[in-house]
Structure formats: structure tokens, C-alpha cells
Amino acid sequence: MKIQSVATERLLLHPLSVSEAERVVAREPADGDLWGEGYPGDGDVRAGTGFLRGVAERGDPGAFRLYEIRLRETGVSIGGIGFHGPPDELGVATIGYGLTPGARGRGYATEALRALVEIARQAGAEGMKGDADLGNPASHRVMEAAGMRRVAEDEKLVHYYLGF
């Protein structure tokens, strides 16, 4: 199944193929890859590893995959966003995202997450959930700005949910 890139005002969410995810995990760009400073970060490598494990166990996840966040104007990759796998038995998909340090604070994460919300809706999910460390208020603001609401908190994390 060929998943199309999703364009926002300033970004392009590029669906990663297995070979692209392998390059991210290995931190070895191919000719033509435009990686911004700090990409891929440790979170991108963990997400890519999880994506590859999921593909090996369950097959291609369709829209519920990992996406590279690229600047539309230049094509430079500045982070990643995506799903931890297909929706659970209740139809809820778990999300995660991260940007390179130089790309933070510009609204890119919110813009990308809003696009991911639409991807999940169109792909038939019933909702989305995510979490962020207690000490990461910037990530809390991103999820809230994308329409997710705080539903729980524990000693380490704040949990967010958005039902469709």
C-alpha cells in the first residue's frame, strides 16, 4: 500500500518506508537525504526501531506508521512523528513525536500533530492518545493545541487523549 506524504502550510509529513527507517536507525543518510542538524535524534532511532519491529511482526501498518517531518520549502528533515502501531482493540492509536533542537519553539510540532490527527481520523481510528514527561510543558502545549485533552497524570507522565 502506497501511503502519500501529507502537506501542511510549512511541513511535509513523509511516510517512512522500511529502507528509510533502517537508514534512520543506522543514522546513515542515503544520497539525496536532507537531514537537519541533530536528525535523527535518539527518539527518532527508538521510533524507527519500533516501526521496524512492528512491520516484522504485523506487516505494513498502512497509515499508522512513522513519518519524517520535513520543511516544505527545503525538504530538510527536522524530526519525526507517528504511531506506535495500529489502533488498539478500542480503536485508539498511540502517538509520539520529536523535533531537532534547532526546530523547536516554532510551532512545527503542533502543525505536524494536527496533520497526524487528520491521518488517524481518515484511516478510521476512534481516537488518539499520547503522553509527555511531567517536566516537558512544551509537549503538553503541543498536544493541547492539537485538540488533545489531559486525562491523567502519574509520578512521571501526563497523559492526553482525543476521541473522534
DSSP file (Angstrom, degrees, kcal/mol; ACC not computed):
  #  RESIDUE AA STRUCTURE BP1 BP2  ACC     N-H-->O    O-->H-N    N-H-->O    O-->H-N    TCO  KAPPA ALPHA  PHI   PSI    X-CA   Y-CA   Z-CA
    1    1 A M              0   0    0      0, 0.0     2,-0.7     0, 0.0    61,-0.1   0.000 360.0 360.0 360.0 126.3    0.0    0.0    0.0
    2    2 A K        -     0   0    0      0, 0.0     2,-0.5     0, 0.0     0, 0.0  -0.790 360.0-158.9 -91.1 115.8    1.5    3.3   -1.1
    3    3 A I        -     0   0    0     -2,-0.7     2,-0.2    59,-0.1    59,-0.0  -0.817  15.0-133.4 -95.2 131.4    0.9    6.0    1.6
    4    4 A Q        -     0   0    0     -2,-0.5     2,-0.1     1,-0.1     9,-0.0  -0.505  20.0-105.7 -84.5 150.7    1.1    9.6    0.4
    5    5 A S        -     0   0    0     -2,-0.2     2,-0.5     9,-0.1     9,-0.2  -0.411  32.8-134.4 -65.9 151.4    3.0   12.4    2.0
    6    6 A V  E     -A   13   0A   0      7,-2.1     7,-3.3    -2,-0.1     2,-0.4  -0.961  15.4-152.3-116.3 124.0    0.8   14.9    3.8
    7    7 A A  E     +A   12   0A   0     -2,-0.5     5,-0.2     5,-0.2     2,-0.2  -0.770  14.4 178.6 -97.9 138.8    1.5   18.6    3.3
    8    8 A T        -     0   0    0      3,-2.8   104,-0.0    -2,-0.4   103,-0.0  -0.550  53.7 -77.9-116.0-171.4    0.7   21.3    5.8
    9    9 A E  S    S+     0   0    0     -2,-0.2    -2,-0.0     1,-0.2     3,-0.0   0.914 126.0   4.8 -56.9 -44.6    1.4   25.0    5.5
   10   10 A R  S    S+     0   0    0     62,-0.1    62,-2.7    98,-0.1    63,-0.5   0.499 123.4  60.7-119.0  -7.6    5.1   24.7    6.3
   11   11 A L  E     - B   0  71A   0     60,-0.3    -3,-2.8    61,-0.2     2,-0.4  -0.762  54.7-149.2-126.4 164.1    5.7   21.0    6.6
   12   12 A L  E     -AB   7  70A   0     58,-2.4    58,-2.5    -2,-0.3     2,-0.9  -0.986  13.6-150.6-130.2 122.5    5.6   17.7    4.7
   13   13 A L  E     -AB   6  69A   0     -7,-3.3    -7,-2.1    -2,-0.4    56,-0.2  -0.841  19.0-162.8 -92.6 108.2    4.9   14.5    6.7
   14   14 A H  E     - B   0  68A   0     54,-2.8    54,-3.1    -2,-0.9     2,-0.3  -0.827  16.2-129.8 -97.8 118.0    6.8   11.9    4.7
   15   15 A P  E     - B   0  67A   0      0, 0.0     2,-0.3     0, 0.0    52,-0.2  -0.506  27.6-128.5 -68.1 124.6    5.7    8.2    5.4
   16   16 A L        -     0   0    0     50,-2.6    50,-0.3    -2,-0.3     2,-0.1  -0.538  15.2-147.0 -78.1 136.6    8.9    6.2    6.0
   17   17 A S     >  -     0   0    0     -2,-0.3     4,-2.5     1,-0.1     5,-0.2  -0.414  34.2-100.0 -84.6 171.6    9.5    3.0    4.1
   18   18 A V  H  > S+     0   0    0      1,-0.2     4,-2.4     2,-0.2     5,-0.2   0.929 124.7  49.4 -59.9 -45.6   11.3    0.1    5.7
   19   19 A S  H  > S+     0   0    0      1,-0.2     4,-1.7     2,-0.2    -1,-0.2   0.884 111.6  48.7 -65.6 -36.9   14.6    1.0    4.0
   20   20 A E  H  > S+     0   0    0      2,-0.2     4,-2.1     1,-0.2    -1,-0.2   0.913 111.3  49.6 -67.1 -41.4   14.3    4.7    5.0
   21   21 A A  H  X S+     0   0    0     -4,-2.5     4,-2.7     1,-0.2    -2,-0.2   0.885 107.7  54.8 -64.1 -37.9   13.6    3.7    8.6
   22   22 A E  H  X S+     0   0    0     -4,-2.4     4,-2.2     1,-0.2    -1,-0.2   0.896 108.1  49.2 -61.5 -39.4   16.6    1.4    8.5
   23   23 A R  H  X>S+     0   0    0     -4,-1.7     5,-2.3     2,-0.2     4,-0.9   0.893 110.5  50.4 -66.9 -39.0   18.8    4.3    7.5
   24   24 A V  H ><5S+     0   0    0     -4,-2.1     3,-0.7     2,-0.2    -2,-0.2   0.947 111.5  47.6 -62.4 -47.6   17.3    6.4   10.3
   25   25 A V  H 3<5S+     0   0    0     -4,-2.7    -2,-0.2     1,-0.3    -1,-0.2   0.893 116.9  42.9 -60.6 -40.5   18.1    3.7   12.8
   26   26 A A  H 3<5S-     0   0    0     -4,-2.2    -1,-0.3    -5,-0.2    -2,-0.2   0.574 105.4-131.8 -80.0  -9.8   21.6    3.3   11.5
   27   27 A R  T <<5 +     0   0    0     -4,-0.9    -3,-0.2    -3,-0.7    -4,-0.1   0.890  65.0 132.0  55.2  42.2   22.0    7.1   11.3
   28   28 A E      < -     0   0    0     -5,-2.3    -1,-0.2    -6,-0.1    -2,-0.1  -0.862  45.6-153.5-126.3  95.5   23.3    6.7    7.7
   29   29 A P        -     0   0    0      0, 0.0     2,-0.2     0, 0.0     3,-0.1  -0.330  11.1-133.3 -67.6 148.9   21.6    9.0    5.2
   30   30 A A    >   -     0   0    0      1,-0.1     3,-2.3   -10,-0.0     2,-0.1  -0.532  43.6 -73.3 -90.1 165.5   21.4    8.0    1.5
   31   31 A D  T 3  S+     0   0    0      1,-0.3    -1,-0.1    -2,-0.2     3,-0.1  -0.395 125.8  27.3 -55.8 132.8   22.4   10.3   -1.3
   32   32 A G  T 3  S+     0   0    0      1,-0.3     2,-0.3    -3,-0.1    -1,-0.3   0.160  86.6 126.8  96.5 -19.0   19.6   12.8   -1.6
   33   33 A D    <   -     0   0    0     -3,-2.3     2,-0.7     1,-0.1    -1,-0.3  -0.593  46.3-157.0 -71.3 129.6   18.5   12.6    2.1
   34   34 A L        -     0   0    0     41,-0.4    43,-3.4    -2,-0.3     2,-0.5  -0.861  16.3-179.3-110.5  95.2   18.5   16.1    3.6
   35   35 A W  B     -c   77   0A   0     -2,-0.7    43,-0.1    41,-0.2     3,-0.1  -0.845  20.0-134.9-101.8 126.2   18.9   15.7    7.3
   36   36 A G    >   -     0   0    0     41,-2.5     3,-2.3    -2,-0.5     2,-0.1  -0.261  45.1 -71.8 -69.7 163.3   18.9   18.8    9.5
   37   37 A E  T 3  S+     0   0    0      1,-0.3    65,-0.4    63,-0.1    -1,-0.2  -0.365 124.1  19.6 -58.8 127.2   21.5   19.2   12.3
   38   38 A G  T 3  S+     0   0    0      1,-0.3    -1,-0.3    62,-0.1    -2,-0.1   0.430  93.9 156.4  91.2   0.3   20.6   16.7   15.1
   39   39 A Y    <   +     0   0    0     -3,-2.3    -1,-0.3     1,-0.2     2,-0.1  -0.919  56.5  33.5-108.5 133.9   18.5   14.5   12.9
   40   40 A P  S    S-     0   0    0      0, 0.0    -1,-0.2     0, 0.0    -2,-0.1   0.518  85.3-174.1 -82.6 144.5   18.0   11.6   13.6
   41   41 A G     >  -     0   0    0     -2,-0.1     4,-2.0    57,-0.1     5,-0.2  -0.304  44.9 -88.8 -88.6 179.8   18.0   12.0   17.3
   42   42 A D  H  > S+     0   0    0      1,-0.2     4,-2.4     2,-0.2     5,-0.2   0.878 128.7  53.4 -58.9 -39.0   17.8    9.2   19.9
   43   43 A G  H  > S+     0   0    0      1,-0.2     4,-2.6     2,-0.2    -1,-0.2   0.873 107.2  51.5 -64.3 -37.1   14.0    9.4   19.9
   44   44 A D  H  > S+     0   0    0      2,-0.2     4,-2.7     1,-0.2    -1,-0.2   0.891 109.9  49.5 -65.6 -39.0   14.0    9.0   16.1
   45   45 A V  H  X S+     0   0    0     -4,-2.0     4,-2.4     2,-0.2    -2,-0.2   0.921 112.4  47.2 -66.2 -43.9   16.2    5.9   16.4
   46   46 A R  H  X S+     0   0    0     -4,-2.4     4,-2.3     2,-0.2    -2,-0.2   0.926 114.0  47.7 -62.2 -44.3   13.9    4.4   19.0
   47   47 A A  H  X S+     0   0    0     -4,-2.6     4,-2.6     1,-0.2    -2,-0.2   0.913 112.2  49.5 -64.2 -42.5   10.8    5.2   17.0
   48   48 A G  H  X S+     0   0    0     -4,-2.7     4,-2.6     2,-0.2    -1,-0.2   0.895 110.0  51.1 -62.8 -40.4   12.4    3.7   13.8
   49   49 A T  H  X S+     0   0    0     -4,-2.4     4,-2.3     2,-0.2    -2,-0.2   0.917 111.7  47.5 -62.4 -44.1   13.4    0.6   15.7
   50   50 A G  H  X S+     0   0    0     -4,-2.3     4,-2.5     2,-0.2    -2,-0.2   0.895 111.3  51.3 -63.9 -40.7    9.8    0.2   17.0
   51   51 A F  H  X S+     0   0    0     -4,-2.6     4,-2.4     2,-0.2    -2,-0.2   0.936 111.2  47.3 -60.6 -47.5    8.4    0.8   13.5
   52   52 A L  H  X S+     0   0    0     -4,-2.6     4,-2.2     1,-0.2    -2,-0.2   0.895 112.0  50.1 -64.1 -39.6   10.7   -1.9   12.0
   53   53 A R  H  X S+     0   0    0     -4,-2.3     4,-2.2     2,-0.2    -1,-0.2   0.921 111.0  50.0 -63.0 -43.6    9.8   -4.4   14.8
   54   54 A G  H  X>S+     0   0    0     -4,-2.5     4,-3.3     1,-0.2     5,-0.6   0.893 109.8  49.8 -62.4 -41.1    6.1   -3.7   14.2
   55   55 A V  H  X5S+     0   0    0     -4,-2.4     4,-1.8     3,-0.2    -1,-0.2   0.912 111.5  49.4 -63.8 -41.6    6.5   -4.3   10.4
   56   56 A A  H  <5S+     0   0    0     -4,-2.2    -2,-0.2    -5,-0.2    -1,-0.2   0.879 120.3  36.5 -64.7 -37.2    8.3   -7.5   11.0
   57   57 A E  H  <5S+     0   0    0     -4,-2.2    -2,-0.2    -5,-0.1    -1,-0.2   0.869 136.7  13.6 -83.5 -38.9    5.6   -8.7   13.5
   58   58 A R  H  <5S-     0   0    0     -4,-3.3    -3,-0.2     1,-0.3    -2,-0.2   0.507  99.3-120.4-120.3  -8.6    2.4   -7.4   11.9
   59   59 A G     << -     0   0    0     -4,-1.8    -1,-0.3    -5,-0.6    -2,-0.1  -0.396  66.1 -11.4  90.7-175.6    3.2   -6.3    8.4
   60   60 A D        -     0   0    0      1,-0.1     3,-0.1    -2,-0.1     4,-0.1  -0.365  57.5-150.4 -61.9 129.4    2.9   -2.9    6.8
   61   61 A P    >   -     0   0    0      0, 0.0     3,-1.8     0, 0.0    -1,-0.1   0.380  22.1-149.9 -85.1   5.9    0.8   -0.6    9.2
   62   62 A G  T 3  S-     0   0    0      1,-0.3   -59,-0.1   -61,-0.1     3,-0.1  -0.405  74.2  -6.8  61.9-133.5   -0.6    1.5    6.4
   63   63 A A  T 3  S+     0   0    0      1,-0.2     2,-2.0    -2,-0.1    -1,-0.3   0.735 122.0  80.9 -66.9 -22.3   -1.3    5.0    7.6
   64   64 A F  S <  S+     0   0    0     -3,-1.8    -1,-0.2    59,-0.1     2,-0.2  -0.408  78.0 103.4 -86.1  63.5   -0.4    4.1   11.2
   65   65 A R  S    S-     0   0    0     -2,-2.0    18,-1.9    -3,-0.1     2,-0.4  -0.484  78.0 -71.2-128.2-168.4    3.3    4.3   10.6
   66   66 A L  E     - D   0  82A   0    -50,-0.3   -50,-2.6    16,-0.2     2,-0.4  -0.775  42.5-162.4 -95.5 138.6    6.2    6.6   11.2
   67   67 A Y  E     -BD  15  81A   0     14,-3.3    14,-2.5    -2,-0.4     2,-0.4  -0.961  15.1-134.2-123.7 140.0    6.5    9.9    9.3
   68   68 A E  E     -BD  14  80A   0    -54,-3.1   -54,-2.8    -2,-0.4     2,-0.7  -0.781  22.0-133.8 -87.5 134.4    9.6   12.1    8.8
   69   69 A I  E     +BD  13  79A   0     10,-2.9     9,-3.2    -2,-0.4    10,-0.8  -0.820  32.0 179.2 -91.8 117.7    8.8   15.8    9.4
   70   70 A R  E     -BD  12  77A   0    -58,-2.5   -58,-2.4    -2,-0.7     2,-0.4  -0.903  34.0-113.1-119.9 147.1   10.3   17.8    6.6
   71   71 A L  E  >  -B   11   0A   0      5,-2.4     4,-3.1    -2,-0.4   -60,-0.3  -0.658  24.2-143.6 -73.4 128.4   10.3   21.5    5.9
   72   72 A R  T  4 S+     0   0    0    -62,-2.7    -1,-0.2    -2,-0.4   -61,-0.2   0.895  95.6  54.0 -61.3 -40.1    8.3   22.1    2.8
   73   73 A E  T  4 S+     0   0    0    -63,-0.5    -1,-0.2     1,-0.2   -62,-0.1   0.855 128.5  12.9 -65.7 -36.9   10.4   24.9    1.5
   74   74 A T  T  4 S-     0   0    0     -3,-0.2    -2,-0.2     2,-0.1    -1,-0.2   0.632  89.1-126.2-116.7 -19.9   13.8   23.0    1.6
   75   75 A G     <  +     0   0    0     -4,-3.1   -41,-0.4     1,-0.3     2,-0.3   0.513  56.3 151.3  80.6   5.0   12.9   19.3    2.1
   76   76 A V        -     0   0    0     -5,-0.2    -5,-2.4   -41,-0.1     2,-0.4  -0.534  47.1-125.2 -74.6 132.1   15.2   19.2    5.2
   77   77 A S  E     +cD  35  70A   0    -43,-3.4   -41,-2.5    -2,-0.3    -7,-0.3  -0.642  33.4 170.5 -78.6 127.7   14.2   16.6    7.8
   78   78 A I  E     -     0   0A   0     -9,-3.2    22,-2.9    -2,-0.4     2,-0.3   0.297  58.5 -41.7-121.0   6.6   13.7   18.2   11.3
   79   79 A G  E     -ED  99  69A   0    -10,-0.8   -10,-2.9    20,-0.3     2,-0.3  -0.985  58.5 -90.9 161.0-168.1   12.2   15.3   13.2
   80   80 A G  E     +ED  98  68A   0     18,-2.1    18,-2.3    -2,-0.3     2,-0.3  -0.959  24.0 177.6-140.9 157.5    9.7   12.5   13.3
   81   81 A I  E     +ED  97  67A   0    -14,-2.5   -14,-3.3    -2,-0.3     2,-0.3  -0.977  25.8 106.0-153.0 150.8    6.1   11.9   14.2
   82   82 A G  E     -ED  96  66A   0     14,-2.2    14,-2.0    -2,-0.3     2,-0.3  -0.998  56.4 -53.6 166.8-165.8    3.9    8.9   14.0
   83   83 A F  E     -E   95   0A   0    -18,-1.9    12,-0.2    -2,-0.3    -2,-0.0  -0.741  29.3-134.6-106.0 148.8    2.0    6.0   15.6
   84   84 A H  S    S-     0   0    0     10,-2.6    11,-0.1    -2,-0.3    -1,-0.1   0.445  81.2 -57.2 -79.0   0.9    3.4    3.3   17.9
   85   85 A G  S    S-     0   0    0      9,-0.4    -1,-0.2   -20,-0.1     9,-0.2  -0.921  87.2 -30.3 149.2-170.8    1.4    0.8   15.7
   86   86 A P  S    S-     0   0    0      0, 0.0     8,-0.2     0, 0.0     6,-0.1  -0.229  82.5 -75.4 -68.4 165.0   -2.1    0.2   14.6
   87   87 A P        -     0   0    0      0, 0.0     6,-0.3     0, 0.0    41,-0.1  -0.215  52.8-113.5 -58.4 152.2   -5.0    1.3   16.9
   88   88 A D    >   -     0   0    0      4,-2.6     3,-2.3    -3,-0.1     5,-0.0  -0.003  46.6 -74.8 -75.2-172.4   -5.7   -0.9   19.9
   89   89 A E  T 3  S+     0   0    0      1,-0.3    -1,-0.1     2,-0.1     0, 0.0   0.686 135.4  52.4 -63.4 -17.9   -8.8   -3.0   20.4
   90   90 A L  T 3  S-     0   0    0      2,-0.2    -1,-0.3    37,-0.0     3,-0.1   0.428 121.5-107.1 -93.8  -1.1  -10.8    0.1   21.2
   91   91 A G  S <  S+     0   0    0     -3,-2.3    35,-3.2     1,-0.3    36,-1.3   0.642  74.2 139.7  86.1  15.3   -9.6    1.8   18.0
   92   92 A V  E     -f  127   0B   0     34,-0.2    -4,-2.6    33,-0.2     2,-0.4  -0.823  38.8-153.2-100.5 128.3   -7.2    4.2   19.8
   93   93 A A  E     -f  128   0B   0     34,-2.5    36,-2.4    -2,-0.5     2,-0.4  -0.806   9.9-136.8 -99.6 138.1   -3.8    4.9   18.3
   94   94 A T  E     -f  129   0B   0     -2,-0.4   -10,-2.6    -8,-0.2    -9,-0.4  -0.796  24.9-161.5 -94.9 135.2   -0.8    5.9   20.4
   95   95 A I  E     +E   83   0A   0     34,-2.7    36,-0.4    -2,-0.4     2,-0.3  -0.755  14.7 178.4-117.7 160.9    1.3    8.7   19.0
   96   96 A G  E     +E   82   0A   0    -14,-2.0   -14,-2.2    -2,-0.3     2,-0.3  -0.975   5.2 173.3-153.2 158.1    4.8   10.1   19.5
   97   97 A Y  E     +E   81   0A   0     -2,-0.3     2,-0.3   -16,-0.2   -16,-0.2  -0.983   6.1 179.5-160.3 162.8    6.8   12.9   18.0
   98   98 A G  E     -E   80   0A   0    -18,-2.3   -18,-2.1    -2,-0.3     2,-0.3  -0.932  10.2-153.6-168.1 149.0   10.1   14.8   18.3
   99   99 A L  E     -E   79   0A   0     -2,-0.3   -20,-0.3   -20,-0.2     5,-0.1  -0.871  32.7 -98.0-122.8 157.0   12.0   17.7   16.7
  100  100 A T    >>  -     0   0    0    -22,-2.9     3,-1.7    -2,-0.3     4,-0.7  -0.401  43.4-108.8 -65.0 151.6   15.6   18.5   16.4
  101  101 A P  G >4 S+     0   0    0      0, 0.0     3,-1.0     0, 0.0    -1,-0.1   0.865 118.2  55.3 -53.2 -39.0   16.7   21.2   19.0
  102  102 A G  G 34 S+     0   0    0    -65,-0.4   -64,-0.1     1,-0.2   -24,-0.0   0.660 106.6  51.3 -70.5 -15.0   17.0   23.9   16.3
  103  103 A A  G X4 S+     0   0    0     -3,-1.7     3,-0.7   -25,-0.2     5,-0.4   0.498  87.4 107.1 -98.6  -5.8   13.4   23.3   15.1
  104  104 A R  T <<  +     0   0    0     -3,-1.0    -4,-0.0    -4,-0.7    -6,-0.0  -0.339  68.2  32.2 -75.8 155.1   11.7   23.6   18.4
  105  105 A G  T 3  S+     0   0    0     -2,-0.0    -1,-0.2     1,-0.0    -3,-0.0   0.619  91.2  95.1  81.4  14.1    9.7   26.6   19.5
  106  106 A R  S <  S-     0   0    0     -3,-0.7    -2,-0.1     0, 0.0    -1,-0.0   0.318 100.0-104.4-117.7   4.8    8.3   27.5   16.1
  107  107 A G  S  > S+     0   0    0     -4,-0.1     4,-2.2     3,-0.0     5,-0.2   0.513  84.1 124.7  84.8   4.4    5.0   25.6   16.1
  108  108 A Y  H  > S+     0   0    0     -5,-0.4     4,-2.7     1,-0.2     5,-0.2   0.906  70.6  52.2 -65.0 -41.4    6.2   22.8   13.9
  109  109 A A  H  > S+     0   0    0      1,-0.2     4,-2.7     2,-0.2    -1,-0.2   0.919 111.5  46.8 -63.1 -42.9    5.3   20.0   16.4
  110  110 A T  H  > S+     0   0    0      2,-0.2     4,-2.5     1,-0.2    -1,-0.2   0.925 112.7  49.7 -63.5 -44.2    1.7   21.4   16.7
  111  111 A E  H  X S+     0   0    0     -4,-2.2     4,-1.5     1,-0.2    -2,-0.2   0.913 114.0  45.4 -60.7 -43.6    1.4   21.7   12.9
  112  112 A A  H  X S+     0   0    0     -4,-2.7     4,-2.1     2,-0.2    -2,-0.2   0.903 112.3  50.8 -67.6 -41.3    2.6   18.2   12.4
  113  113 A L  H  X S+     0   0    0     -4,-2.7     4,-2.3     1,-0.2    -2,-0.2   0.887 106.6  54.3 -67.6 -37.6    0.4   16.7   15.2
  114  114 A R  H  X S+     0   0    0     -4,-2.5     4,-1.5     1,-0.2    -1,-0.2   0.903 109.8  48.3 -60.4 -39.3   -2.7   18.4   13.8
  115  115 A A  H  X S+     0   0    0     -4,-1.5     4,-2.0     1,-0.2    -2,-0.2   0.887 109.1  52.9 -66.5 -38.6   -1.9   16.7   10.4
  116  116 A L  H  X S+     0   0    0     -4,-2.1     4,-2.6     1,-0.2    -2,-0.2   0.865 103.4  57.9 -65.7 -35.7   -1.4   13.4   12.2
  117  117 A V  H  X S+     0   0    0     -4,-2.3     4,-2.5     1,-0.2    -1,-0.2   0.930 108.2  46.7 -56.7 -45.7   -4.9   13.8   13.9
  118  118 A E  H  X S+     0   0    0     -4,-1.5     4,-2.7     2,-0.2    -2,-0.2   0.874 109.2  53.9 -67.2 -37.0   -6.4   14.0   10.4
  119  119 A I  H  X S+     0   0    0     -4,-2.0     4,-1.7     2,-0.2    -1,-0.2   0.942 110.9  46.6 -60.1 -46.6   -4.4   11.0    9.2
  120  120 A A  H  <>S+     0   0    0     -4,-2.6     5,-2.4     2,-0.2     4,-0.4   0.917 112.9  49.2 -63.1 -44.4   -5.8    9.0   12.1
  121  121 A R  H ><5S+     0   0    0     -4,-2.5     3,-1.6     1,-0.2    -2,-0.2   0.955 113.1  46.2 -58.6 -50.9   -9.4   10.2   11.5
  122  122 A Q  H 3<5S+     0   0    0     -4,-2.7    -1,-0.2     1,-0.3    -2,-0.2   0.787 109.1  55.9 -65.8 -26.9   -9.2    9.4    7.8
  123  123 A A  T 3<5S-     0   0    0     -4,-1.7    -1,-0.3    -5,-0.2    -2,-0.2   0.470 122.6-103.4 -86.1  -1.6   -7.7    6.0    8.5
  124  124 A G  T < 5 +     0   0    0     -3,-1.6    -3,-0.2    -4,-0.4    -2,-0.1   0.582  64.1 154.2  97.7  10.1  -10.6    5.0   10.8
  125  125 A A      < -     0   0    0     -5,-2.4    -1,-0.2    -6,-0.2   -33,-0.2  -0.351  40.6-144.2 -67.8 154.3   -9.2    5.4   14.3
  126  126 A E  S    S-     0   0    0    -35,-3.2    38,-3.0     1,-0.3     2,-0.3   0.628  73.4 -31.8 -89.7 -18.2  -11.6    6.1   17.1
  127  127 A G  E     -fG  92 163B   0    -36,-1.3   -34,-2.5    36,-0.3     2,-0.3  -0.981  56.3-115.0 179.5 178.8   -9.1    8.3   18.9
  128  128 A M  E     -fG  93 162B   0     34,-2.6    34,-2.5    -2,-0.3     2,-0.3  -0.971  19.7-170.8-135.2 149.6   -5.5    9.1   19.7
  129  129 A K  E     +fG  94 161B   0    -36,-2.4   -34,-2.7    -2,-0.3     2,-0.3  -0.976  11.1 159.7-137.9 155.6   -3.5    9.1   22.9
  130  130 A G  E     - G   0 160B   0     30,-1.8    30,-3.2    -2,-0.3     2,-0.3  -0.962  18.1-147.5-160.3 171.1   -0.1   10.3   23.9
  131  131 A D  E     - G   0 159B   0    -36,-0.4     2,-0.3    -2,-0.3    28,-0.2  -0.958   4.6-164.5-145.0 164.0    2.0   11.2   26.9
  132  132 A A  E     - G   0 158B   0     26,-1.9    26,-2.8    -2,-0.3     4,-0.1  -0.990  36.6 -90.1-147.3 150.2    4.8   13.6   27.9
  133  133 A D  E >   - G   0 157B   0     -2,-0.3     3,-1.9    24,-0.2    24,-0.3  -0.256  38.0-117.7 -56.7 146.5    7.1   13.8   30.8
  134  134 A L  T 3  S+     0   0    0     22,-2.7    -1,-0.1     1,-0.3    23,-0.1   0.866 115.4  54.1 -52.6 -38.4    5.8   16.0   33.7
  135  135 A G  T 3  S+     0   0    0     21,-0.3    -1,-0.3     1,-0.2     3,-0.1   0.146  88.9  84.1 -86.8  20.4    8.8   18.3   33.2
  136  136 A N    X>  +     0   0    0     -3,-1.9     4,-1.6     1,-0.1     3,-0.7  -0.579  43.4 160.3-121.3  68.7    8.0   18.9   29.4
  137  137 A P  H 3> S+     0   0    0      0, 0.0     4,-2.4     0, 0.0     5,-0.2   0.778  71.9  64.5 -63.0 -25.4    5.4   21.6   29.4
  138  138 A A  H 3> S+     0   0    0      1,-0.2     4,-1.8     2,-0.2     5,-0.1   0.922 104.4  45.7 -62.8 -41.9    6.2   22.4   25.7
  139  139 A S  H <> S+     0   0    0     -3,-0.7     4,-2.2     2,-0.2    -1,-0.2   0.858 109.1  55.9 -68.9 -34.7    5.0   19.0   24.7
  140  140 A H  H  X S+     0   0    0     -4,-1.6     4,-2.3     1,-0.2    -2,-0.2   0.938 108.2  48.4 -59.5 -46.0    1.9   19.4   26.9
  141  141 A R  H  X S+     0   0    0     -4,-2.4     4,-2.7     1,-0.2    -2,-0.2   0.870 108.0  55.4 -63.2 -37.4    1.1   22.6   25.0
  142  142 A V  H  X S+     0   0    0     -4,-1.8     4,-1.4     2,-0.2    -1,-0.2   0.955 110.8  43.2 -60.4 -50.7    1.6   20.8   21.6
  143  143 A M  H  <>S+     0   0    0     -4,-2.2     5,-2.5     1,-0.2    -2,-0.2   0.903 115.3  49.0 -65.5 -40.1   -0.9   18.1   22.4
  144  144 A E  H ><5S+     0   0    0     -4,-2.3     3,-1.6     1,-0.2    -1,-0.2   0.909 109.4  52.1 -64.5 -41.3   -3.4   20.6   23.9
  145  145 A A  H 3<5S+     0   0    0     -4,-2.7    -1,-0.2     1,-0.3    -2,-0.2   0.766 105.9  55.8 -66.5 -24.9   -3.0   22.9   20.8
  146  146 A A  T 3<5S-     0   0    0     -4,-1.4    -1,-0.3    -5,-0.2    -2,-0.2   0.375 128.1 -98.1 -88.0   4.1   -3.8   19.9   18.6
  147  147 A G  T < 5S+     0   0    0     -3,-1.6    -3,-0.2     1,-0.3     2,-0.2   0.444  79.6 134.9  97.6   0.3   -7.1   19.3   20.4
  148  148 A M      < -     0   0    0     -5,-2.5     2,-0.4    -6,-0.2    -1,-0.3  -0.545  42.8-144.2 -80.8 149.4   -5.9   16.5   22.8
  149  149 A R  E     -H  161   0B   0     12,-2.9    12,-2.0    -2,-0.2     2,-0.3  -0.904  19.3-107.6-118.6 147.4   -7.0   16.9   26.5
  150  150 A R  E     +H  160   0B   0     -2,-0.4    10,-0.3    10,-0.2     3,-0.1  -0.521  41.9 166.0 -67.7 124.7   -5.2   16.0   29.6
  151  151 A V  E     +     0   0B   0      8,-2.9     2,-0.3     1,-0.4     9,-0.2   0.586  57.7   1.5-118.9 -16.6   -6.9   12.9   31.1
  152  152 A A  E     -H  159   0B   0      7,-1.3     7,-2.9     2,-0.0    -1,-0.4  -0.987  50.6-159.5-164.8 163.6   -4.4   11.6   33.7
  153  153 A E  E     +H  158   0B   0     -2,-0.3     5,-0.2     5,-0.2     2,-0.2  -0.982  10.5 178.0-149.9 139.4   -1.1   12.2   35.4
  154  154 A D        -     0   0    0      3,-2.6   -20,-0.0    -2,-0.3    -2,-0.0  -0.571  55.2 -72.2-125.7-164.8    1.2    9.9   37.3
  155  155 A E  S    S+     0   0    0     -2,-0.2     3,-0.1     1,-0.2   -21,-0.0   0.673 129.2  18.0 -68.7 -14.7    4.6   10.5   39.0
  156  156 A K  S    S+     0   0    0      1,-0.2   -22,-2.7   -22,-0.1     2,-0.3   0.692 119.1  44.1-122.1 -34.3    6.4   10.7   35.7
  157  157 A L  E     -G  133   0B   0    -24,-0.3    -3,-2.6   -23,-0.1     2,-0.5  -0.824  53.2-143.7-127.1 153.4    3.9   11.4   32.8
  158  158 A V  E     -GH 132 153B   0    -26,-2.8   -26,-1.9    -2,-0.3     2,-0.4  -0.975  29.4-146.7-109.3 130.4    0.9   13.5   31.8
  159  159 A H  E     -GH 131 152B   0     -7,-2.9    -8,-2.9    -2,-0.5    -7,-1.3  -0.812  13.5-167.5-105.8 138.4   -1.5   11.5   29.6
  160  160 A Y  E     -GH 130 150B   0    -30,-3.2   -30,-1.8    -2,-0.4     2,-0.3  -0.881   4.3-175.2-125.1 153.4   -3.5   13.0   26.8
  161  161 A Y  E     -GH 129 149B   0    -12,-2.0   -12,-2.9    -2,-0.3     2,-0.4  -0.996  11.7-171.4-148.2 147.0   -6.5   11.8   24.7
  162  162 A L  E     -G  128   0B   0    -34,-2.5   -34,-2.6    -2,-0.3     2,-0.3  -0.936  13.0-159.4-139.3 117.3   -8.5   12.9   21.7
  163  163 A G  E      G  127   0B   0     -2,-0.4   -36,-0.3   -36,-0.2   -37,-0.1  -0.698 360.0 360.0 -93.4 149.0  -11.7   11.0   20.7
  164  164 A F              0   0    0    -38,-3.0   -37,-0.2    -2,-0.3    -1,-0.1   0.414 360.0 360.0 -99.8 360.0  -13.1   11.3   17.2
